[in-house]
Amino acid sequence: MIENSTPILVGCGDITDLTTPFEQGRSPYELIAQAGQLALADAGGTGIAGAIDTVAMLRSYTDTSHRFATRLGTSRNPPKSIARRLEIEAGRYIYTWNGGNMPQYLVNLFAEALSRGEMRAALVVGGEALRTQYGVEHANLDVKWSEDPGGEPELIGDPRRGWNDHEDRHNMRAAITFYPLFENAIRGARGRSISEHMVCIGKLMAHFARVAAENPRATRRDGYSAERLITIDAENRWIGFPYPRFMVANAYIDQAAAFIVTSVGTARELGIPEAKWVYLHGCADGHDHWYVSERINFHSSPAMRAASRKALDMAGKAIGDLGVFDIYSCFSSAVEIACQELGISEDDPRGLTVTGGLPYFGGPGNSYVVHSICEMTRRLRARPGAFGLVTANGNWVTKHSYGVYSTTPFQGAWRRESPEVLQAQLDALPKPPFTEQPSGPATIETYTVMHGRKGPEFGVIVGRLNATGERFIANTPAERTVLQDLQDRDSLGRPGTVQHRDGLNTFIPA
């Protein structure tokens, strides 16, 4: 029996705009509202806009990072700015804290509220207009995006930044610094040389590029070969070793997406056709130790493993029962770790993405998974009875949310175990010994070399003291010869000496 309180997705819509002249100065709120209108139209039925009592918006990059801050202005209440354009009068206006996990997190959270009768329908939206923003700002056009629709949004999520003060002092504060550390650690765990591993990650991400090439909503449809992805040249320069530009999430885009979640009872009341319904059969949320320097290693994710199993168990499915996947893919290391923890091959014939992934479909900040949920919804509607898995990753392989979807009706009362139960287990996992003031002979555990447009700029080292086994983080001397040598040689396990001075650690490779 399908209970009226069962949560379902009923409408979705997304936009990728590569052509609207930036001179028009279209705001991200206008773009996101267009996606919201598409989701409303997709749901069908009558009166869906009037049934929406919650509008939730993913935090924009401009409100997340100073790197993307804009002089054009922002809304004081972004979700209400969207609702106003759609003529929706909601009781709740939610704005999330940052994290690529947050779209699926919202689905899981709202599904609980719907199952308890605490919500009638929610519209989830997100998007970025960084292509337009970049063009307007560089052309110095007189464009203003500031607006005040009234009130303050409700904030949901974890407000903590993803790095601690010690990591910050050593230039560890951005995704492009952290994910290369994972990638080199994965290489070490798999016993590969630099060249062997580059070929492997090139092949992995070429699969994503091929899917994007066939997706009319993708931003990069070149269908890059594995060889092209790992060939370094002016167009595909190093960003953070071992990642060149074509293997990094593409953020400077105009993309927006939206979906609607409601209950079976409300959908029936509004006359939304059952062909539009997609059920959430299983879900889970959990995070690894918050700061990367506290992780037991850099090539696994206990939270990914535990949360994915929790979601599958709730759905009553094994990984082999699933037909469709969208694996979060900001960088290849996130995909490699996910495949390892899920227990699937990186060349699984079912495929790993429905969109093409963040480097090729597009990486609209915190809202990418809104797009992957939309595309998963369309895929499952076209394959009645198939089951699909959406994975979502926030920060640096830190925050994880999972959703198992199908058009197959969910039977019985929809309930899930409190996420706090799983999180308590994850929080209890061990951490390695760590020192902020290392000194003496040491060995590299993992590393990266960060590049600017003119070449290598600084190195980041995660190492272990030979005498105590304590982990530390450090930078290398900024000399180009040191940095180039660190990158050219296989430096995993490389010896050297670390010293502490004035709150900073410096590692001198042998």
C-alpha positions as CSV (number, residue, x, y, z in Angstrom):
1,M,0.0,0.0,0.0
2,I,1.2,3.5,-0.9
3,E,0.6,5.7,2.1
4,N,-0.5,9.3,1.5
5,S,2.5,10.6,3.5
6,T,5.1,8.9,1.3
7,P,7.5,11.5,-0.1
8,I,8.0,11.8,-3.9
9,L,9.7,14.0,-6.4
10,V,7.2,15.3,-8.9
11,G,8.8,18.1,-11.0
12,C,12.2,19.1,-12.2
13,G,13.8,21.6,-14.5
14,D,17.3,22.8,-15.3
15,I,19.0,25.3,-17.6
16,T,22.5,25.7,-19.0
17,D,23.0,29.0,-20.8
18,L,26.1,29.4,-22.9
19,T,24.8,32.1,-25.2
20,T,22.9,34.9,-23.5
21,P,25.1,38.0,-23.8
22,F,26.6,39.0,-20.5
23,E,25.8,42.6,-21.5
24,Q,22.2,41.9,-20.6
25,G,23.3,41.6,-17.0
26,R,20.8,38.9,-16.2
27,S,20.9,38.2,-12.4
28,P,21.3,34.6,-11.0
29,Y,17.9,35.1,-9.4
30,E,16.3,35.5,-12.8
31,L,18.1,32.4,-14.1
32,I,17.2,30.3,-11.1
33,A,13.5,31.4,-11.3
34,Q,13.5,30.2,-14.9
35,A,14.5,26.7,-13.7
36,G,11.8,26.9,-11.0
37,Q,9.2,27.7,-13.7
38,L,10.3,24.6,-15.6
39,A,10.0,22.4,-12.5
40,L,6.5,23.7,-11.9
41,A,5.5,23.0,-15.5
42,D,7.1,19.6,-15.4
43,A,5.0,18.5,-12.4
44,G,1.8,19.1,-14.2
45,G,-1.5,19.0,-12.2
46,T,-3.2,22.2,-11.0
47,G,-2.2,24.5,-8.3
48,I,1.2,23.1,-7.5
49,A,2.6,26.6,-6.9
50,G,-0.1,27.3,-4.4
51,A,0.7,24.1,-2.5
52,I,4.4,24.9,-2.0
53,D,4.9,26.0,1.6
54,T,8.8,25.8,1.6
55,V,11.3,27.3,-0.9
56,A,14.9,26.3,-0.3
57,M,17.9,27.6,-2.2
58,L,21.4,26.4,-2.3
59,R,24.0,28.9,-1.1
60,S,25.5,30.7,-4.0
61,Y,29.3,31.0,-4.6
62,T,29.1,34.7,-4.1
63,D,27.9,34.2,-0.5
64,T,30.3,31.2,0.1
65,S,33.8,32.3,-0.9
66,H,35.6,35.7,-1.1
67,R,37.1,34.4,-4.4
68,F,33.6,34.7,-6.0
69,A,32.3,37.8,-4.2
70,T,30.7,40.3,-6.4
71,R,30.4,44.1,-6.5
72,L,27.1,43.6,-8.3
73,G,25.2,42.9,-5.1
74,T,23.1,40.1,-3.8
75,S,19.7,39.5,-2.3
76,R,19.1,39.8,1.4
77,N,16.7,36.8,1.1
78,P,17.6,34.7,-2.0
79,P,14.9,32.0,-1.7
80,K,12.3,34.7,-1.3
81,S,13.7,36.5,-4.4
82,I,13.0,33.3,-6.3
83,A,9.6,32.7,-4.8
84,R,8.5,36.3,-5.6
85,R,9.3,35.8,-9.3
86,L,7.3,32.6,-9.3
87,E,4.4,34.1,-7.4
88,I,4.8,31.6,-4.6
89,E,3.8,32.6,-1.0
90,A,5.7,30.2,1.2
91,G,5.7,29.9,4.9
92,R,9.4,29.0,5.0
93,Y,12.3,30.4,3.1
94,I,15.5,28.4,3.5
95,Y,19.0,29.3,2.5
96,T,21.6,26.6,3.0
97,W,25.1,26.7,4.3
98,N,27.8,25.6,1.8
99,G,28.4,22.1,0.6
100,G,27.9,20.0,-2.5
101,N,26.0,17.5,-0.4
102,M,23.3,19.9,0.5
103,P,20.8,19.3,-2.4
104,Q,20.5,15.6,-1.5
105,Y,20.6,16.5,2.2
106,L,17.5,18.7,1.6
107,V,15.7,15.9,-0.1
108,N,16.4,13.6,2.8
109,L,15.4,16.3,5.4
110,F,12.2,17.2,3.5
111,A,11.3,13.6,3.0
112,E,11.2,13.2,6.8
113,A,9.1,16.3,7.2
114,L,6.6,15.1,4.5
115,S,6.4,11.7,6.0
116,R,5.4,13.2,9.3
117,G,2.9,15.6,7.8
118,E,4.9,18.7,8.6
119,M,5.2,19.9,5.0
120,R,3.0,20.0,2.0
121,A,5.4,20.7,-0.8
122,A,8.9,22.2,-1.2
123,L,10.7,23.8,-4.1
124,V,14.4,23.3,-4.1
125,V,16.5,25.6,-6.3
126,G,20.0,26.5,-7.0
127,G,22.3,28.0,-9.6
128,E,25.2,30.2,-10.6
129,A,25.7,33.0,-13.1
130,L,29.4,33.3,-12.8
131,R,29.9,33.5,-16.6
132,T,27.7,36.6,-16.7
133,Q,29.1,38.0,-13.5
134,Y,32.7,37.6,-14.8
135,G,31.8,39.3,-18.1
136,V,29.9,42.2,-16.5
137,E,32.6,42.9,-13.9
138,H,35.5,42.7,-16.4
139,A,33.6,45.0,-18.8
140,N,32.9,47.3,-15.9
141,L,29.2,47.6,-16.7
142,D,26.7,49.4,-14.5
143,V,24.7,46.4,-13.4
144,K,23.1,45.9,-10.0
145,W,21.8,42.6,-8.5
146,S,21.0,43.9,-5.1
147,E,17.4,43.3,-3.9
148,D,15.5,43.0,-0.6
149,P,12.3,41.0,-0.9
150,G,11.8,41.3,2.8
151,G,12.6,39.1,5.8
152,E,15.6,36.9,6.6
153,P,16.0,33.3,5.3
154,E,16.2,30.3,7.6
155,L,19.7,28.9,7.5
156,I,20.1,25.1,7.3
157,G,23.3,23.0,7.2
158,D,26.7,23.2,9.0
159,P,28.1,26.7,9.2
160,R,31.7,25.5,10.0
161,R,34.4,26.2,7.5
162,G,36.1,23.2,6.1
163,W,39.6,23.9,7.3
164,N,41.2,24.8,10.7
165,D,43.5,27.6,11.5
166,H,46.6,25.5,11.3
167,E,45.7,24.2,7.8
168,D,44.9,27.8,6.8
169,R,48.3,29.0,7.7
170,H,49.8,26.5,5.3
171,N,47.6,27.5,2.4
172,M,45.2,24.6,2.8
173,R,41.8,26.2,2.4
174,A,40.5,25.4,-1.1
175,A,39.3,22.3,-2.9
176,I,42.0,22.6,-5.5
177,T,44.6,22.2,-2.7
178,F,42.9,19.4,-0.8
179,Y,41.8,17.1,-3.6
180,P,45.3,16.7,-5.1
181,L,46.5,15.4,-1.7
182,F,43.8,12.7,-1.9
183,E,44.8,11.9,-5.5
184,N,48.5,11.3,-4.7
185,A,47.6,9.3,-1.7
186,I,45.3,7.1,-3.9
187,R,48.2,6.6,-6.3
188,G,50.4,5.5,-3.4
189,A,47.8,3.1,-2.0
190,R,47.5,1.5,-5.5
191,G,51.2,1.2,-6.1
192,R,51.3,3.2,-9.3
193,S,54.0,5.5,-10.8
194,I,53.0,9.0,-11.6
195,S,52.7,8.3,-15.3
196,E,50.7,5.1,-14.7
197,H,48.3,6.9,-12.5
198,M,47.9,9.8,-14.9
199,V,46.8,7.4,-17.6
200,C,44.3,5.8,-15.1
201,I,42.6,9.0,-14.1
202,G,42.6,10.3,-17.7
203,K,40.7,7.1,-18.7
204,L,38.3,7.6,-15.7
205,M,37.4,11.2,-16.5
206,A,37.3,10.6,-20.2
207,H,34.2,8.5,-19.5
208,F,32.6,11.5,-17.8
209,A,33.6,13.7,-20.8
210,R,32.0,11.3,-23.2
211,V,28.7,11.5,-21.3
212,A,28.8,15.3,-21.3
213,A,29.4,15.3,-25.1
214,E,26.0,13.7,-25.5
215,N,24.3,15.9,-23.0
216,P,22.8,19.1,-24.5
217,R,22.9,20.7,-21.1
218,A,26.6,20.2,-20.6
219,T,29.1,23.2,-20.8
220,R,32.0,21.2,-22.2
221,R,30.9,18.9,-25.0
222,D,34.3,18.3,-26.5
223,G,34.3,14.6,-25.5
224,Y,38.0,14.8,-24.4
225,S,40.0,11.7,-24.8
226,A,42.1,10.3,-21.9
227,E,45.2,11.4,-23.7
228,R,43.9,14.9,-24.2
229,L,43.0,15.2,-20.5
230,I,46.5,14.5,-19.3
231,T,48.4,16.4,-22.0
232,I,49.8,19.5,-20.5
233,D,49.8,22.6,-22.7
234,A,48.8,26.3,-22.6
235,E,45.1,25.4,-22.7
236,N,45.3,22.5,-20.2
237,R,47.9,23.8,-17.8
238,W,48.7,22.5,-14.4
239,I,46.4,23.7,-11.6
240,G,47.3,21.6,-8.6
241,F,49.5,18.5,-9.3
242,P,48.3,16.0,-10.5
243,Y,45.3,17.9,-11.9
244,P,45.4,19.9,-15.1
245,R,42.7,22.4,-16.0
246,F,40.5,19.9,-17.9
247,M,40.2,17.7,-14.8
248,V,38.9,20.4,-12.5
249,A,35.3,21.3,-11.8
250,N,34.1,24.1,-14.2
251,A,32.6,26.9,-12.1
252,Y,32.5,29.9,-14.5
253,I,29.1,29.0,-16.0
254,D,25.5,30.0,-16.0
255,Q,23.5,27.1,-14.8
256,A,20.4,26.7,-12.6
257,A,18.1,23.8,-11.6
258,A,15.0,23.1,-9.5
259,F,12.9,20.2,-8.3
260,I,9.8,19.8,-6.3
261,V,9.2,17.3,-3.4
262,T,5.8,16.6,-2.0
263,S,3.7,13.7,-0.7
264,V,1.6,11.1,-2.5
265,G,-1.5,12.5,-0.9
266,T,-0.8,16.1,-2.1
267,A,0.1,14.9,-5.5
268,R,-3.2,13.0,-5.8
269,E,-5.0,16.1,-4.6
270,L,-3.4,18.3,-7.2
271,G,-3.8,15.8,-10.0
272,I,-0.1,15.3,-10.7
273,P,0.1,12.3,-13.0
274,E,1.7,9.2,-11.4
275,A,4.1,9.1,-14.4
276,K,5.8,12.1,-12.9
277,W,6.3,10.5,-9.5
278,V,9.8,9.3,-8.4
279,Y,10.1,7.8,-4.9
280,L,13.0,8.1,-2.5
281,H,13.5,4.6,-1.3
282,G,16.7,5.1,0.8
283,C,18.8,7.9,2.1
284,A,21.6,8.7,4.5
285,D,23.8,11.6,5.6
286,G,27.2,11.5,7.4
287,H,30.5,13.2,7.5
288,D,34.1,12.1,8.0
289,H,36.4,13.8,10.5
290,W,35.8,17.4,9.8
291,Y,39.4,18.5,9.2
292,V,41.4,16.7,6.5
293,S,44.6,16.6,8.7
294,E,42.6,14.5,11.2
295,R,41.7,11.7,8.7
296,I,43.1,8.3,9.3
297,N,44.4,8.3,5.7
298,F,43.9,10.2,2.5
299,H,42.6,7.4,0.2
300,S,39.4,6.2,1.9
301,S,36.2,7.6,3.4
302,P,34.5,5.7,6.2
303,A,31.6,8.0,6.0
304,M,31.1,7.3,2.3
305,R,31.2,3.5,3.0
306,A,28.8,3.6,6.0
307,A,26.3,6.2,4.6
308,S,26.0,4.5,1.2
309,R,25.3,1.1,2.9
310,K,22.8,2.8,5.2
311,A,20.9,4.2,2.2
312,L,21.0,0.9,0.3
313,D,19.8,-1.1,3.4
314,M,16.9,1.3,3.8
315,A,16.0,0.8,0.2
316,G,16.4,-3.0,0.6
317,K,18.8,-3.0,-2.3
318,A,22.4,-4.1,-3.0
319,I,24.7,-2.2,-5.2
320,G,24.2,-4.7,-8.0
321,D,20.5,-4.0,-8.0
322,L,21.0,-0.4,-9.2
323,G,20.8,0.5,-12.8
324,V,21.8,4.2,-12.8
325,F,24.4,6.2,-11.0
326,D,25.5,9.8,-10.6
327,I,28.7,9.8,-8.6
328,Y,29.8,13.2,-7.4
329,S,32.8,14.2,-9.5
330,C,34.4,17.5,-8.6
331,F,37.8,15.7,-9.0
332,S,38.8,12.2,-10.0
333,S,39.8,11.4,-6.4
334,A,36.3,11.9,-5.2
335,V,35.1,9.4,-7.9
336,E,37.9,6.9,-7.1
337,I,37.2,6.9,-3.4
338,A,33.4,6.7,-4.0
339,C,33.8,3.7,-6.3
340,Q,36.0,2.0,-3.7
341,E,33.6,2.5,-0.8
342,L,30.5,1.6,-2.9
343,G,32.2,-1.5,-4.2
344,I,31.9,-0.8,-7.9
345,S,34.5,-0.7,-10.7
346,E,35.6,2.6,-12.1
347,D,34.7,1.2,-15.6
348,D,31.4,-0.3,-14.5
349,P,29.3,-0.8,-17.6
350,R,26.3,0.9,-16.0
351,G,28.2,4.2,-16.1
352,L,29.1,6.5,-13.2
353,T,27.3,9.7,-14.3
354,V,24.0,10.8,-15.9
355,T,25.2,14.4,-16.5
356,G,28.9,14.2,-17.4
357,G,30.1,15.4,-14.1
358,L,31.3,18.7,-12.7
359,P,34.4,19.3,-15.0
360,Y,32.4,18.7,-18.2
361,F,28.6,19.1,-17.5
362,G,29.4,22.0,-15.2
363,G,30.1,22.7,-11.5
364,P,27.6,25.3,-10.4
365,G,28.9,25.5,-6.8
366,N,26.8,24.0,-4.1
367,S,23.9,23.2,-6.5
368,Y,25.4,20.7,-8.9
369,V,23.4,17.8,-7.4
370,V,20.2,19.7,-8.1
371,H,21.1,19.0,-11.7
372,S,22.0,15.4,-11.1
373,I,18.7,14.8,-9.2
374,C,16.8,16.4,-12.2
375,E,18.6,14.2,-14.7
376,M,18.2,11.1,-12.5
377,T,14.5,11.8,-12.3
378,R,14.2,12.0,-16.1
379,R,16.3,8.8,-16.5
380,L,14.2,6.8,-14.1
381,R,10.9,8.0,-15.6
382,A,12.2,6.7,-18.9
383,R,13.1,3.4,-17.2
384,P,10.1,2.5,-15.0
385,G,11.2,0.1,-12.2
386,A,14.9,0.8,-12.4
387,F,16.7,2.1,-9.3
388,G,19.3,4.9,-9.3
389,L,21.8,6.2,-6.8
390,V,22.7,9.9,-6.4
391,T,25.8,10.7,-4.3
392,A,26.6,14.1,-3.0
393,N,29.9,15.4,-1.5
394,G,30.6,18.6,0.4
395,N,33.9,20.2,1.3
396,W,36.9,17.9,0.8
397,V,35.5,14.3,0.8
398,T,33.9,15.5,4.1
399,K,30.1,15.7,4.0
400,H,28.2,12.9,2.3
401,S,24.5,12.5,1.3
402,Y,22.9,9.6,-0.6
403,G,19.6,9.0,-2.2
404,V,18.2,5.8,-3.8
405,Y,15.4,6.6,-6.3
406,S,12.9,4.7,-8.4
407,T,9.5,5.0,-10.0
408,T,8.7,1.8,-8.2
409,P,6.3,2.7,-5.4
410,F,7.6,2.7,-1.8
411,Q,5.5,0.3,0.2
412,G,4.5,0.9,3.9
413,A,5.4,3.8,6.2
414,W,8.4,5.9,5.1
415,R,10.8,6.1,8.0
416,R,14.6,6.4,8.3
417,E,17.0,6.0,11.2
418,S,18.1,9.3,12.7
419,P,21.4,10.5,11.0
420,E,22.7,11.2,14.5
421,V,23.1,7.4,15.1
422,L,25.5,7.0,12.2
423,Q,27.3,10.2,12.9
424,A,28.1,9.2,16.4
425,Q,29.8,6.0,15.0
426,L,31.8,8.1,12.5
427,D,32.9,10.6,15.2
428,A,34.2,7.7,17.3
429,L,36.6,6.6,14.6
430,P,40.4,7.0,15.4
431,K,42.5,9.9,14.4
432,P,46.3,9.8,13.8
433,P,48.7,11.4,16.2
434,F,49.3,15.0,15.1
435,T,51.7,17.8,16.0
436,E,51.6,21.5,15.0
437,Q,55.3,22.0,15.8
438,P,57.2,19.2,14.1
439,S,61.0,19.1,14.0
440,G,63.5,16.7,12.6
441,P,63.7,13.9,10.0
442,A,60.4,13.1,8.4
443,T,58.8,11.3,5.4
444,I,56.1,12.5,2.9
445,E,52.7,10.9,3.4
446,T,51.1,12.8,0.5
447,Y,51.7,16.1,-1.2
448,T,50.8,18.5,-4.0
449,V,52.4,21.4,-6.0
450,M,50.1,24.3,-6.6
451,H,50.5,26.3,-9.9
452,G,49.7,29.7,-11.1
453,R,49.6,30.9,-14.7
454,K,53.4,31.2,-14.7
455,G,54.3,27.9,-13.1
456,P,54.6,26.3,-9.7
457,E,54.0,28.6,-6.7
458,F,54.1,26.5,-3.5
459,G,54.1,22.9,-2.2
460,V,51.9,21.4,0.4
461,I,53.2,18.4,2.4
462,V,51.4,16.0,4.7
463,G,54.2,14.1,6.4
464,R,55.1,11.9,9.4
465,L,57.9,12.4,11.8
466,N,60.3,9.4,11.7
467,A,60.9,9.4,15.5
468,T,57.3,9.4,16.7
469,G,55.0,8.7,13.7
470,E,53.2,12.0,14.3
471,R,51.5,13.5,11.3
472,F,52.2,17.2,10.4
473,I,51.5,19.6,7.6
474,A,54.0,21.9,6.0
475,N,54.9,23.9,3.0
476,T,58.1,23.5,1.0
477,P,60.5,26.3,0.1
478,A,59.0,28.4,-2.8
479,E,62.0,28.0,-5.0
480,R,61.0,26.8,-8.5
481,T,63.7,24.1,-8.6
482,V,62.5,22.6,-5.4
483,L,58.8,22.6,-6.5
484,Q,59.6,21.2,-10.0
485,D,61.7,18.4,-8.5
486,L,59.0,17.6,-6.0
487,Q,56.5,17.2,-8.9
488,D,58.8,15.5,-11.4
489,R,59.9,12.7,-8.9
490,D,57.7,10.3,-7.2
491,S,57.8,12.0,-3.8
492,L,55.5,9.7,-1.8
493,G,57.6,8.3,1.0
494,R,60.4,10.7,0.2
495,P,62.6,11.6,3.2
496,G,63.4,15.1,4.3
497,T,63.6,17.4,7.3
498,V,60.8,19.5,8.8
499,Q,61.3,22.6,10.9
500,H,58.9,24.9,12.8
501,R,59.3,28.6,13.0
502,D,56.8,31.4,13.8
503,G,53.8,29.2,13.5
504,L,54.8,27.8,10.1
505,N,56.3,24.4,9.2
506,T,58.7,24.0,6.3
507,F,59.7,20.7,4.8
508,I,63.0,20.4,3.0
509,P,62.9,17.3,0.6
510,A,66.1,15.2,0.5
